[in-house]
């Protein structure tokens, strides 16, 4: 299906849903009408749902996300790497460990092209970049997001610069540079100012956030809706009672929740699952925002084993996803997420610590006596291969380019 198969009609403000902006240009610093210096509100992509037949959910599967093209932003079919269509695995053993009566269903996103859920998001973002004539992709990431963006940028023939930190897993640097990306290491507090400077200087499209409170790229989270569509199909045309998701900035949480709402709006289900977020207890900004009835908040705290979701700021997207499903935030502790990864490995599934956040949070919640509607589904986001220790002989002391030299190089492209 070509890009014109999309039924997308514009970018709708989450700060004021009455505001609809055109699809072009992408609004990459939040809603321009409702955002302030104190709070930035994201946007989502809206669709002319009357143009989409519910038969889309009964068609034979196609490679990549093309099966769902009418319900996604305009996609470039030639950029697909075969993302999506990942396995949904049931496990009684893990359910018993988590304290559940029935089986738990595990959506294994490590089977995507770059071994994480981020491929669904970046296919949408890079397609948008190409459609808007972007010169390249820029991203601040210490993990899966950067690896995925590098792959899709390479597929599209675009330059990609990944801004990371010295404490990031070296496996990701090898992954990204193997795909031809420029790799820049900065201090954690310099990641976002550096990204903003590169975007402003080069015209590259950001694949990650540019604002204080996360707004991100509005086109990307739409790709995560397809996880909900697939779960519905894989469960034989029913929706789960509960879905638990590893949560950092909340794009995955928002996208999956939106997918289930769309299934209900098409009359394919009578309910939506209760959405539960899973954050490291050492930070957990979404849990704090929800407890204080805030749109978003900032926290501080020590690092977590689940580094990919150990965020210090939350987003309004995540708050909306929980409120819209009568959901709630869960947290987990460091020893429990390590135990969850070990237990899952006994089932033949090796995930990074962030990937088993949902299992860890369920285990702790059930120990407190919390009850969840079944069937329960959690998303496993990425392989444990990416968290393997780097050889001690690796040194980066002489390999760090300056920001100015990176910008000059990008402008020469």
N, C-alpha and C positions, 0 to 999 in steps of 0.2 A: 504494500500500500504506500502511496506517495504521501508527501507532507500535506497535500490538500485533502487527505482523508480525515483530518482532525476537525472536530466540531468546536474547537476552542474559539471563544469570541472576545476575550479580553482578560485583563488583570484586575481582580476585584480586591478592594481593601478589606483586610480583616479588622482594621480599626473602625471603619464605617462601611458596612456591606452595601450601602446604597451607592458607593463610589465605584464606577467601572472605568478603567483606563484601557486604551488600545493594547493589542498584543505587542506592538512595536512602538518605541524601543522598550526593552526589558527595564523594569524599575528595580534597580539593584541596591538601593539604600532605603528600602521600605516605602510605605505609602507617603507620597509627597504632600498630601493634604492633612493627614492626621498625626504624623510623626512630629515629635518635638525633640529638643536637645536632651530632655529627661527620659523620653520613652519613644522607641521606634516600633511601629506596627508593620508586620509583614503583609504581603499580598498572596493571593492564590490565583490559579487560572480558572476561569469560569467557562462554561460550555453551553451550547444550545442543545440541551438534552432531548428536545423534541425531534432532532434530526438523527438521533441514535436509536437503533432498534435493539430491543432486549435480546434479539436473536444472536447478538454478538457473543453472549455468554453460552451459547450452545453450538458454536462453530468448532470445527476441528482445530487443534492448536497449530500455530505457525511458529517458525523460528523467531527468536527474539521477542520483543514486545509488540510486534506488528499486529498481532491478533486484536489488540486493544486500541489501535490507532485512533479511532474516533473519540475516545475518552482520554486522550493524551495530548500534550502540546504537539505542534507540527514536528514530526520526526523525519530524519533523513535515513531511508532504509539502508543505504549503502554504508552507514556508520555502525550498524548493528554488529555486535560480536557474539550474538546468540544468547544474550542475557535473559533471565527469567526461566520459567518452567522448572523451578527447583523442587526437590523432593519434599514431601510431607511424611515424616516417619513417626509411627506410634511407638511408645515405650511404656510398658507396665513397670519395668524396673525403676526408671527415672521417676515415674509417678509415685511409686511407693517411697522413694527417697525424699521427694518433695512433700509427701504427706497427703497425696490425692487418692481418691477411691478408684476412679477410672483411669484409663490410659491418658498420658499426656501426648500431644501432637507437637512434633518438632519440625519447623519449617527451616530447612538447611540451606541458607543463603551462601554458604561457602562453595557451592557448586556453580556459582556464576563465573564469568570469564576471568576476572581478577580475584576470585575467591572471596567476594564479599557482596553484601546488599547494595553497596554504593554504585554498582554498575547500572542499576535501574535509574538512579538519580542522574548519573553523569551522561548516560545516553540522551536524556532529555536536555541537559544543560549544554552539551557540546552540539547537539542538533540546533539548539537555539542560537548558539554562537555562530555557527555556519550560516544560518538563515539571516542573521543580522550583520554579516560581513565582518565579524571580529577578526583581529589579526592574530589572536592567540588566546590561551587560557592561563589565568593566574589563580593560585590557590594557596591558602595557608593550611597546612595539614601535617600531622605527625604520623599518619597511618593510612588506613584504607582509602580515605577520600582522595588523597594525593595519588596513590597508586592507580586508582580507577580513572581519575581525570587524565593522568598521563597516558593511559592506554587509549582512551577515546579521542584525545587530542591527536595522538599519533595516527590513529585510524583516519582522522579527518585531515591530516596534513597540516595541522596547526602547531605552532610553537607552544610549549607549556613550561611555566616556571612554578616550581613547588617551593614554598617557604616553610621550613621546618625548624626544629630546635635541636641542640646538641644531645639532649637526652632521649630523642626518638630512637626507636628500634632501627638498627642499621640495615635490617632486611628491607625496609621500605626504601631507603636510599638506593640500594642496589636495584630494586624493582623499578623505581622511577627513572634512574639514569640509564638503565638498560633499554628503556622505552624512548630514550632521546630527550628527556626533560632536563631543563636547567634546574639545579638544586642549590638552594641558598639557605644556610644555617644562620639563625639569629636568636637572640634571647627570647624567652616566652613572651615577655611584655612588648617586644618589638614586632611580633608577627603581624598584628593588624595594621599598625601604622605603615609597615613595609608593604603589605598588600595594597593598601590604599594608594601609596605613592607609585607603585608599579602600574596599577590600573590607570591612574590619572596620567602617568607619563607615556604609556604605551598604547592605550586603547584596548588592551587585552580584556576579555570578559572574565570577571571573577566567578569561580565555581564555588567559592565559600563566602563567608559573611564579611561585610564592610562596616557594620554599625555596632554601637555599644551593646544594645540588646539585640539578640540574633534576629535578623530578617532574611538573610541568605538570598539565594537566587529563586525567584518564585516559580520557575519552570521545573526545577529539579524534583521537589517532593511529590509532584504528580506521578512520577514513575513508581513510587512506592504503593500507589493504589493497586497496582497489578498483583501485589502480594495478597491483598484481600480477595481479589477476583479468583486467584489460583486456589487459595484456601477453600473458598466457597465451592469451587468445582471439585477439588480433591476430597472434600467431605461429602460428596454426593449431592450437592445442591442445598446445603444448609450452612448456616453461619455458626461459629463457635459461641459458647456462652461467655467465655473470657479469653482475651488476648493480652499477653504480657510481653512487653517490648523493652529491650535495652534502650536507654534514653540518655542522650547528651543534650543536644540543642532541640530535639523534638521533631525533626523533619520526618523521620521514619514513623514515629507515633502519629503525627498529623496525617501523613499520606495514607497509612493503612486504615486509620479511622475514617477518612474521607471515602476510601474505596468501599467500606462496608455501608456507609450512609448512601452511597450511590446505588448499591445493590437493593437497599430498601426502597429507594425512590423509584426504581424500575419495577417494583412489585415482586421482586424475587425472594424477599424475606420480609417477615413481619417485625423483626427486631434488629438491633445492632448489638454486637458484643460489648461487654464492659471492657474498656481499655484500661490497662494498668501499665504505668511506667516503672522502670527499674533503674535506680541510680545508686552509685556508691554512697554509703552513709557519711563518708568523710566530707562530702560537699553537698550534693543534693539540692541544687537551687530550685528545681521545679517543686519539690516537696515543700520547700519554704514558701515559695510563691503561692502555692495552693493553701497552705495553712494560714497565710496572712491575707488571702483574697486579693492578691496583687496580680497585675498583668505580667510582670517579670521582676526578677530580682538578681542581686549579686551576692555571692558568698565567698569565703576563703576557706582554706583547709589543706591538709596534707595531700600528697599524691595518692593514687590508687593503683592497685594491680590492673584494674579495668581502665587503663589510661585513655582509651578511645572515647569514653563517655564521662570522664571525670571533669566536667565543665564547672566553671565558676559563675557563669551567667545562664539564665534560662530564657525562654522565648514565649511570646504570646501564642504562637502556634500550638505549643504543647499544652498550655492551659486550656485552650479551646477544645483540643482533642479530648481531654479528660472530662471537661464540663459537658461536652456534647454527647457523651456516652455514659454519663453517671459513673465515670471512672474515678480512680484515685491513684496517688503516687505511692510506690513502694520503694524501700531502700534495702541494701544488703551490706554486710560487713566483709572485710577482707578475707578472713579465714573461711567464710562460707562460700565465696566465689571460687576460691582455690579448690575447695572440696567439690563444688559443682562441676568444675572442669574435669576433675579426676573421675568422678562418678560417670560423667558422660563418656569419657574415654573408654570405660568398661563396656559401653554399648557400641563401640567402634566409631565414635564420632569425636574428633579432636577439634576443639574450638579455642580461640583466644579467650582471655578472661572476660572481655567486654561481651563476647558472644554468648556467654552463659549467664549473663546478668539476670535474665528473666527467671531462670531456674533457681538461682541463689535467692532472689527476692521472694519467690513463691515458697521456698523451703522455710524462710524466716517467718513469713506471714502465716503459714499454716501452723507453725510452732506457737504462734500467738493466739491461735484459735480462729483466724479469719477463714471465711468460707467463700468458695468461688463456684459460679455456675459452670457446668460442664457442657460440652467438651472444652478443655483448656488447651490453648495453642500458645506456644512461645516461638519467637524467631531467633534462630542461631545465626549470628551475623557474619562471622568470618573464621577462617581456619587458624588453628594453633601454630601452623608453620611460620606465621609471620612474627611470632613472639619468641622464636629460637634465639638464644644468646649469640651475639656476634663474636667472631674470633678476636682474641685480645690483641692480635698483631695489627688490627686495623687502626689507622691513624688519620685524622682529618686536619692535623695542624697546618699542613701546607696546601690544603686543597679548598680553602674557603674563599670564594670570590667576594668582592665587595658589592654592596647594593648598586653603587654607581656603575661598576663594570657590567653588572647583569643588565641594567637598564640600557646601557649603550649597545650591548650585544643584541637585546631584544628589538631595539629600534632598527638595527641593521637587517633584521630578517625580511 
